[in-house]
Amino acid sequence: MGDYKPSNRKCVMYKKTMFDLGNLVMKLFYQV
């Protein structure tokens, strides 16, 4: 149980990072 939480948090952070990167790429595309 104690080992499950940290991995879950890492997964959430990974998803958030990918989402932020996606937004950054879209902004760059729309600026052109």
N, C-alpha and C positions, 0 to 999 in steps of 0.2 A: 504493500500500500504506500509506504513512504518512498519507494523507488518510482512509483507511477506518477506522482505529482510533478516532480521536476521535468520529466520527459514530456509531460503534457504541456507544461509552461513553455518548454523549448519549441514545441510544435506550434504553439500559438504565436510565439515571437517570430518563428520562421514564416508563418503565413502573413503576419503583419509586414515583415520586411519585403516579401514578394509583392504584396499589395502596394506598398509605398514605391517600390521600384517600377511597378506597372504604371502608377500615376505619373511618375517622373518621365517615363518614356513617352506617354501620351501627351504630356505638356510639351515636350521637345518636338514631337511630330506636329502638334497644332501651331507651334510658333513659326514653323517653316512656311 
